[in-house]
Amino acid sequence: MQPTMNDRANIPAPAVDLDRLIDDRAAEGWFSVHRDAFRDPAVFELEMKHIFEATWNFVGLESQVPNPNDFLTTTIGRSPVVVMRDAEGKLGCFLNSCRHKGAVIFHTGEGNGAHHSCPYHGWTYDTGGRCVAVTSQRQARYPEAFGATAHDLAPVARFDSYRGLLFASLSPDVPPLAEYLSDARRGIDIVVDQGPDGIELVPGAVSFTYNANWKFQLENSSDTYHFIPTHTSYIGVLEKRRSQRAAAAPAGSIYEDIGAQAASRRGSFTFPNGHVLMWGDNPNMQARPLYASLPQVEARVGKVMAKWMMYVRNLTLFPNVQIAENASMQLRIIRPLAVDRTEMLTYCVAPKGEAAESRIKRLRQYEDFFNPTGFATPDDTSAYEACQRGDDARTLDWQQGYVRGMGAVRAGGNPEAEELGISPETSSVGGYLMGDETIFHGNYRAWLGLLKRGAAKDAGAA
Amino acid sequence: MSNGLAEATALLALEGMLLDEQDWDAWLALYEEDAEFWMPAWKSESQTTGDPQRELSLIYYAGRAGLEDRVQRIRSGKSVASTPLRRTAHMVGNVMPAGEEGGVLSVKSSFNVHVYDTRTKTQHVFFGRTTHGLVRRDGALRIRRKKVVLANDCIPTMLDIYCV
């Protein structure tokens, strides 16, 4: 039989015993992830197909494409996509691939233009994704079947937004976006409401790669435990700066007084579908760029939301985006390239119209902490690479990194969840040095759930 | 000017050599205390950021203290990204004058820095162009400003001050 367009979905998945990958016996006091989740290329293939290409992915911000005919390009799993506004300003999301021979149509990260021609044979599309010209169609002597075939750019199956954050799914078999994000949406609210007119990406995107599995980044964002051991040299630089500046001068970073951090609280929320929020007290809130306008922020959003804006908060929206606000505020997009290779695209996030002094504060802390050219992220990514190399110890199976804090985790909410008006699946509060690892359970339960759902579909299709 | 250019060329070569030799103190001594070090980020395929006070940079230090912080971290032995250090070889070329204003001599150049990671036995080249602003102090040229435009800005794992 001739292969059809949809045959790829029917290729039998590599044989992976999914139940072998997660040892979830939380009720008995144990949880672990098998090292194959980080090192087996067959698992990676399943992750691409059944997770990234089968659920909602973050694809950009509305503020990146403010005008008619603006576009931005990104990827969902392995698939190149373009997000664009049509001539009337309506947003759409399409596979960035010419229907003729597949060439990518949009070659830059962002841009503007009413029509976009394929560089190869010249098929031309408008910003609604419609194919408006097949080059020399009249002279082509195409068969009738060609005229009966759609040539428009293929739209993604689902496309929606929440508070200016755009999400798309290549599969129609997903819950509505609001339901998918559930109460993790409150983590987005705490970010977006920081400016009276919302937030924007500070000009200047930074990308980097590391030679390790994408889930090391997924976890690290919620990992309080690593901070002091991994970032000792960064903490040392901050200590030196503190000793050299005038005593009355404000802190240059929330992490300047690591002792105060270590004596503060940290908490975790897990939500359905793999989203998690790590939060913590911020004993150095005057180091935050938003601090200068705190009274106005409180008047606008209320004391509770303003307090949460000052907290350390690292939000993961499974599977591909994190918004971390600690030393500064970063939006990071995770793009897995291979089982042992990941690309990160990162942006500094700021309230629109931020005051000049606050912006400078934000930038310097951001560059110090978050850049791959700074003092902290290179130590994170180097640690991921050490894990990837060490996970090649093939006679070792199970990690021991998922049980700290098991004595503190509880089902449902807690007083912090109540003040935020959210209903997480689990919540936890402890001292900073507890270094909670139960927050990862939320990631891996969704991860395994999607892999199993995909395997069941494949089995049904076979 | 021609003498100044020869002297500047020698200074740029020396800077690269000192970084490759990991002679951090001698490297820092090339910089004025108020030296600005700036490596802008890119905001599109063809344009870097232009204002380090409003837009993001890959690295921005308003004074030599920022470079001293980098050296402290490198020497600390407590940065996994810096222990062991990568080996580098700087090649600095196309040195040409770019004007003189207020006693600051601007010099443009191009660079390739080969970087070798002993842990993975892999290598990478960072390349781009640099503008140095040089001043004369105690008879010798010293660095008042350095702007690095990194052409290949998708960073493999890390880029430290000695990699450009």
Interface residues (C-beta under 8 A of the other chain):
Chain A: T108 G109 E110 V202 P203 G204 A205 V206 S207 F208 T209 Y210 N211 T230 T232 S233 Y234 G236 V237 K240 R241 Q244 E343 Y347 C348 A356 R359 I360 L363 R364 Y366 E367 N371 P372 T373 G374 F375 T377 P378 D379 T381 S382 A383 E385 A386 R389
Chain B: M39 P40 A41 W42 K43 S44 E45 T49 P52 Q53 R54 E55 L56 S57 L58 I59 Y60 A65 D69 R70 Q72 R73 S76 K78 S79 V80 A81 S82 R119 T120 D153 C154 I155 P156 T157 M158 L159 D160
